[in-house]
Amino acid sequence: MTRIIIPQLDANLVDVTVTRWRKHLGETVTSGEALAELTTDKAAYELEAPATGTLLAVFAAEKSVVPTGYIVGLIGAAGEADAGAEAENEVLMAAYRGPVSAPAPSRERAVRVRATPRARRLAQEQGLDLAKIQAETGAEVLDEAVLAPYLK
C-alpha cells in the first residue's frame, strides 16, 4: 500500500487545489504517471504516481483545497486498505483550519458626540452624559441651550 501525498512544492506553499483527477478509482497506474492536476496561487503542477498498482482510494475531490502533506489517495493491490490515512487527514485538516473559537464579542461603535467647548465643560461639571442627551434630543451639535433642561 502506497500513500499519495501532496508534496511541499514550494517553501511558502501551504495548500493546493486538486483541479482534476486524470485517473479514477479502480484504474491501474504506473509509477511516474500523472494522477492529478494541482493548482497553487502561483502555478499548476501534475501529481505523479509514487508507485505502480491500482488506485484504491481518493480522499480529495476535484476542486477541493488541501494542505501540503495531505494524503489524497492510495495505490496498492486490490483488497488492501490503510485505515490510518483518513484519521491522519482529519488531524492535518484540523491543524490547517486552526482552532475553532467563539466569535469575539462585538463592541458597539463609539458614537462621537459633537458639542461646543462650553457645553462639554458644563456637562463635565454637572456629571451629564452627552451621548445620552444627544440620543434623547436628536440634536446634531450640543450647546448650552440643548443642555439647559438637564442642568441642576
CYANA upper distance limits for C-alpha pairs under 8 A (distance plus 0.5 A):
  1 MET  CA     74 LEU  CA      7.32
  1 MET  CA     75 ILE  CA      6.36
  1 MET  CA     76 GLY  CA      5.00
  1 MET  CA     77 ALA  CA      7.69
  1 MET  CA     80 GLU  CA      7.22
  1 MET  CA     81 ALA  CA      7.81
  1 MET  CA     82 ASP  CA      7.81
  2 THR  CA     50 PRO  CA      7.88
  2 THR  CA     51 ALA  CA      7.25
  2 THR  CA     74 LEU  CA      6.21
  2 THR  CA     75 ILE  CA      5.59
  2 THR  CA     76 GLY  CA      6.60
  3 ARG  CA     50 PRO  CA      8.46
  3 ARG  CA     71 ILE  CA      6.83
  3 ARG  CA     72 VAL  CA      8.28
  3 ARG  CA     73 GLY  CA      6.60
  3 ARG  CA     74 LEU  CA      5.21
  3 ARG  CA     75 ILE  CA      6.90
  4 ILE  CA     49 ALA  CA      7.56
  4 ILE  CA     50 PRO  CA      7.23
  4 ILE  CA     71 ILE  CA      6.09
  4 ILE  CA     72 VAL  CA      6.17
  4 ILE  CA     73 GLY  CA      5.47
  4 ILE  CA     74 LEU  CA      6.18
  4 ILE  CA     75 ILE  CA      7.74
  5 ILE  CA     68 THR  CA      8.29
  5 ILE  CA     69 GLY  CA      6.13
  5 ILE  CA     70 TYR  CA      6.02
  5 ILE  CA     71 ILE  CA      4.90
  5 ILE  CA     72 VAL  CA      6.39
  5 ILE  CA     73 GLY  CA      7.83
  6 ILE  CA     47 LEU  CA      8.32
  6 ILE  CA     67 PRO  CA      8.03
  6 ILE  CA     68 THR  CA      5.60
  6 ILE  CA     69 GLY  CA      5.53
  6 ILE  CA     70 TYR  CA      5.95
  6 ILE  CA     71 ILE  CA      7.01
  6 ILE  CA     72 VAL  CA      7.43
  7 PRO  CA     68 THR  CA      6.36
  7 PRO  CA     69 GLY  CA      6.54
  8 GLN  CA     13 LEU  CA      7.14
  8 GLN  CA     68 THR  CA      6.24
  8 GLN  CA     69 GLY  CA      7.70
  9 LEU  CA     13 LEU  CA      7.13
 13 LEU  CA     40 THR  CA      8.33
 13 LEU  CA     68 THR  CA      7.97
 14 VAL  CA     67 PRO  CA      6.24
 14 VAL  CA     68 THR  CA      6.46
 15 ASP  CA     40 THR  CA      7.66
 15 ASP  CA     65 VAL  CA      7.09
 15 ASP  CA     66 VAL  CA      5.91
 15 ASP  CA     67 PRO  CA      4.46
 15 ASP  CA     68 THR  CA      5.91
 16 VAL  CA     38 LEU  CA      6.72
 16 VAL  CA     39 THR  CA      6.17
 16 VAL  CA     40 THR  CA      5.50
 16 VAL  CA     41 ASP  CA      8.49
 16 VAL  CA     65 VAL  CA      6.06
 16 VAL  CA     66 VAL  CA      6.13
 16 VAL  CA     67 PRO  CA      6.81
 16 VAL  CA     68 THR  CA      7.62
 17 THR  CA     38 LEU  CA      6.06
 17 THR  CA     39 THR  CA      5.58
 17 THR  CA     40 THR  CA      6.86
 17 THR  CA     62 GLU  CA      8.43
 17 THR  CA     63 LYS  CA      6.39
 17 THR  CA     64 SER  CA      6.04
 17 THR  CA     65 VAL  CA      4.83
 17 THR  CA     66 VAL  CA      6.89
 18 VAL  CA     36 ALA  CA      7.57
 18 VAL  CA     37 GLU  CA      6.67
 18 VAL  CA     38 LEU  CA      5.26
 18 VAL  CA     39 THR  CA      7.06
 18 VAL  CA     60 ALA  CA      7.63
 18 VAL  CA     61 ALA  CA      7.60
 18 VAL  CA     62 GLU  CA      5.83
 18 VAL  CA     63 LYS  CA      5.81
 18 VAL  CA     64 SER  CA      6.10
 18 VAL  CA     65 VAL  CA      6.92
 18 VAL  CA     66 VAL  CA      8.13
 19 THR  CA     36 ALA  CA      7.90
 19 THR  CA     37 GLU  CA      5.89
 19 THR  CA     38 LEU  CA      5.91
 19 THR  CA     39 THR  CA      6.76
 19 THR  CA     62 GLU  CA      5.93
 19 THR  CA     63 LYS  CA      5.53
 19 THR  CA     64 SER  CA      8.04
 20 ARG  CA     36 ALA  CA      6.09
 20 ARG  CA     37 GLU  CA      5.71
 20 ARG  CA     38 LEU  CA      7.87
 20 ARG  CA     62 GLU  CA      5.81
 20 ARG  CA     63 LYS  CA      7.67
 21 TRP  CA     35 LEU  CA      6.60
 21 TRP  CA     36 ALA  CA      4.73
 21 TRP  CA     37 GLU  CA      6.91
 21 TRP  CA     62 GLU  CA      7.15
 22 ARG  CA     34 ALA  CA      7.46
 22 ARG  CA     35 LEU  CA      5.66
 22 ARG  CA     36 ALA  CA      5.64
 22 ARG  CA     37 GLU  CA      7.96
 23 LYS  CA     27 GLU  CA      7.01
 23 LYS  CA     29 VAL  CA      8.25
 23 LYS  CA     35 LEU  CA      5.91
 23 LYS  CA     36 ALA  CA      7.60
 23 LYS  CA     55 LEU  CA      8.22
 24 HIS  CA     55 LEU  CA      7.47
 25 LEU  CA     54 THR  CA      8.38
 25 LEU  CA     55 LEU  CA      5.77
 25 LEU  CA     56 LEU  CA      6.34
 25 LEU  CA     57 ALA  CA      6.81
 25 LEU  CA     58 VAL  CA      7.57
 26 GLY  CA     54 THR  CA      6.30
 26 GLY  CA     55 LEU  CA      5.77
 26 GLY  CA     56 LEU  CA      6.40
 27 GLU  CA     54 THR  CA      6.10
 27 GLU  CA     55 LEU  CA      6.16
 28 THR  CA     52 THR  CA      8.11
 28 THR  CA     53 GLY  CA      6.13
 28 THR  CA     54 THR  CA      4.86
 28 THR  CA     55 LEU  CA      6.81
 29 VAL  CA     33 GLU  CA      7.18
 29 VAL  CA     35 LEU  CA      8.47
 29 VAL  CA     49 ALA  CA      7.51
 29 VAL  CA     51 ALA  CA      8.31
 29 VAL  CA     52 THR  CA      6.04
 29 VAL  CA     53 GLY  CA      6.03
 29 VAL  CA     54 THR  CA      6.42
 29 VAL  CA     55 LEU  CA      7.31
 30 THR  CA     49 ALA  CA      7.10
 30 THR  CA     51 ALA  CA      6.78
 30 THR  CA     52 THR  CA      4.61
 30 THR  CA     53 GLY  CA      6.97
 31 SER  CA     48 GLU  CA      7.83
 31 SER  CA     49 ALA  CA      5.50
 31 SER  CA     50 PRO  CA      5.84
 31 SER  CA     51 ALA  CA      4.80
 31 SER  CA     52 THR  CA      5.24
 32 GLY  CA     48 GLU  CA      5.55
 32 GLY  CA     49 ALA  CA      5.58
 32 GLY  CA     50 PRO  CA      6.83
 32 GLY  CA     51 ALA  CA      7.89
 33 GLU  CA     48 GLU  CA      5.75
 33 GLU  CA     49 ALA  CA      5.90
 34 ALA  CA     46 GLU  CA      6.44
 34 ALA  CA     47 LEU  CA      6.17
 34 ALA  CA     48 GLU  CA      4.89
 34 ALA  CA     49 ALA  CA      6.79
 35 LEU  CA     46 GLU  CA      7.76
 35 LEU  CA     47 LEU  CA      6.12
 35 LEU  CA     48 GLU  CA      5.97
 35 LEU  CA     49 ALA  CA      6.47
 36 ALA  CA     46 GLU  CA      6.34
 36 ALA  CA     47 LEU  CA      5.64
 36 ALA  CA     48 GLU  CA      7.78
 37 GLU  CA     44 ALA  CA      7.54
 37 GLU  CA     45 TYR  CA      6.31
 37 GLU  CA     46 GLU  CA      5.12
 37 GLU  CA     47 LEU  CA      6.53
 38 LEU  CA     44 ALA  CA      6.14
 38 LEU  CA     45 TYR  CA      5.50
 38 LEU  CA     46 GLU  CA      6.45
 38 LEU  CA     47 LEU  CA      7.21
 39 THR  CA     43 ALA  CA      6.46
 39 THR  CA     44 ALA  CA      4.82
 39 THR  CA     45 TYR  CA      6.68
 40 THR  CA     44 ALA  CA      6.69
 51 ALA  CA     75 ILE  CA      7.45
 52 THR  CA     75 ILE  CA      7.77
 52 THR  CA     76 GLY  CA      8.01
 53 GLY  CA     75 ILE  CA      6.15
 53 GLY  CA     76 GLY  CA      5.45
 53 GLY  CA     77 ALA  CA      6.51
 54 THR  CA     75 ILE  CA      5.86
 54 THR  CA     76 GLY  CA      5.85
 54 THR  CA     77 ALA  CA      6.45
 54 THR  CA     78 ALA  CA      7.28
 55 LEU  CA     73 GLY  CA      7.88
 55 LEU  CA     74 LEU  CA      6.52
 55 LEU  CA     75 ILE  CA      5.18
 55 LEU  CA     76 GLY  CA      7.29
 56 LEU  CA     73 GLY  CA      7.84
 56 LEU  CA     74 LEU  CA      5.92
 56 LEU  CA     75 ILE  CA      6.05
 56 LEU  CA     76 GLY  CA      7.06
 56 LEU  CA     77 ALA  CA      8.37
 56 LEU  CA     78 ALA  CA      7.62
 56 LEU  CA     80 GLU  CA      8.41
 57 ALA  CA     73 GLY  CA      5.54
 57 ALA  CA     74 LEU  CA      5.55
 57 ALA  CA     75 ILE  CA      7.86
 58 VAL  CA     72 VAL  CA      6.23
 58 VAL  CA     73 GLY  CA      4.74
 58 VAL  CA     74 LEU  CA      7.28
 59 PHE  CA     71 ILE  CA      7.46
 59 PHE  CA     72 VAL  CA      5.27
 59 PHE  CA     73 GLY  CA      5.99
 59 PHE  CA     86 GLU  CA      8.16
 60 ALA  CA     64 SER  CA      6.74
 60 ALA  CA     66 VAL  CA      8.05
 60 ALA  CA     72 VAL  CA      5.75
 60 ALA  CA     73 GLY  CA      8.01
 66 VAL  CA     70 TYR  CA      6.95
 66 VAL  CA     93 MET  CA      8.11
 67 PRO  CA     92 LEU  CA      8.17
 67 PRO  CA     93 MET  CA      7.73
 67 PRO  CA     96 TYR  CA      7.16
 69 GLY  CA     92 LEU  CA      8.44
 70 TYR  CA     89 ASN  CA      6.45
 70 TYR  CA     92 LEU  CA      7.46
 71 ILE  CA     85 ALA  CA      7.22
 71 ILE  CA     86 GLU  CA      8.45
 71 ILE  CA     89 ASN  CA      6.94
 74 LEU  CA     82 ASP  CA      8.40
 76 GLY  CA     80 GLU  CA      6.99
 83 ALA  CA     87 ALA  CA      8.17
 84 GLY  CA     88 GLU  CA      6.65
 85 ALA  CA     89 ASN  CA      6.74
 86 GLU  CA     90 GLU  CA      6.75
 87 ALA  CA     91 VAL  CA      6.92
 88 GLU  CA     92 LEU  CA      6.67
 89 ASN  CA     93 MET  CA      6.49
 90 GLU  CA     94 ALA  CA      6.59
 91 VAL  CA     95 ALA  CA      6.83
 92 LEU  CA     96 TYR  CA      6.59
 93 MET  CA     97 ARG  CA      6.54
 94 ALA  CA     98 GLY  CA      6.65
 94 ALA  CA     99 PRO  CA      7.89
 95 ALA  CA     99 PRO  CA      7.80
111 VAL  CA    131 ALA  CA      7.80
112 ARG  CA    131 ALA  CA      8.35
113 VAL  CA    130 LEU  CA      7.27
113 VAL  CA    131 ALA  CA      6.39
113 VAL  CA    134 GLN  CA      7.74
113 VAL  CA    141 VAL  CA      8.11
114 ARG  CA    140 GLU  CA      7.34
114 ARG  CA    141 VAL  CA      5.44
114 ARG  CA    142 LEU  CA      6.75
115 ALA  CA    119 ALA  CA      6.56
115 ALA  CA    120 ARG  CA      6.73
115 ALA  CA    141 VAL  CA      5.63
115 ALA  CA    142 LEU  CA      4.84
115 ALA  CA    143 ASP  CA      6.43
116 THR  CA    120 ARG  CA      6.78
116 THR  CA    141 VAL  CA      7.80
116 THR  CA    142 LEU  CA      6.83
116 THR  CA    143 ASP  CA      5.96
117 PRO  CA    121 ARG  CA      6.75
118 ARG  CA    122 LEU  CA      6.68
118 ARG  CA    143 ASP  CA      7.77
118 ARG  CA    144 GLU  CA      7.59
119 ALA  CA    123 ALA  CA      6.54
119 ALA  CA    142 LEU  CA      7.12
119 ALA  CA    143 ASP  CA      5.54
119 ALA  CA    144 GLU  CA      5.79
119 ALA  CA    147 LEU  CA      7.59
120 ARG  CA    124 GLN  CA      6.63
120 ARG  CA    130 LEU  CA      8.28
121 ARG  CA    125 GLU  CA      6.66
122 LEU  CA    126 GLN  CA      6.57
122 LEU  CA    144 GLU  CA      8.49
123 ALA  CA    127 GLY  CA      6.18
123 ALA  CA    128 LEU  CA      5.20
123 ALA  CA    129 ASP  CA      7.48
123 ALA  CA    130 LEU  CA      7.39
123 ALA  CA    147 LEU  CA      8.34
124 GLN  CA    128 LEU  CA      6.86
126 GLN  CA    151 LEU  CA      7.36
126 GLN  CA    152 LYS  CA      7.84
128 LEU  CA    150 TYR  CA      8.26
129 ASP  CA    133 ILE  CA      6.86
130 LEU  CA    134 GLN  CA      6.50
130 LEU  CA    142 LEU  CA      8.41
131 ALA  CA    135 ALA  CA      6.67
132 LYS  CA    136 GLU  CA      6.67
133 ILE  CA    137 THR  CA      6.49
133 ILE  CA    147 LEU  CA      8.30
134 GLN  CA    138 GLY  CA      5.91
134 GLN  CA    139 ALA  CA      6.11
134 GLN  CA    140 GLU  CA      7.77
134 GLN  CA    141 VAL  CA      8.46
134 GLN  CA    142 LEU  CA      7.45
135 ALA  CA    139 ALA  CA      8.22
137 THR  CA    146 VAL  CA      8.29
139 ALA  CA    146 VAL  CA      8.10
142 LEU  CA    146 VAL  CA      6.37
142 LEU  CA    147 LEU  CA      7.62
143 ASP  CA    147 LEU  CA      6.93
144 GLU  CA    148 ALA  CA      6.46
147 LEU  CA    151 LEU  CA      6.89
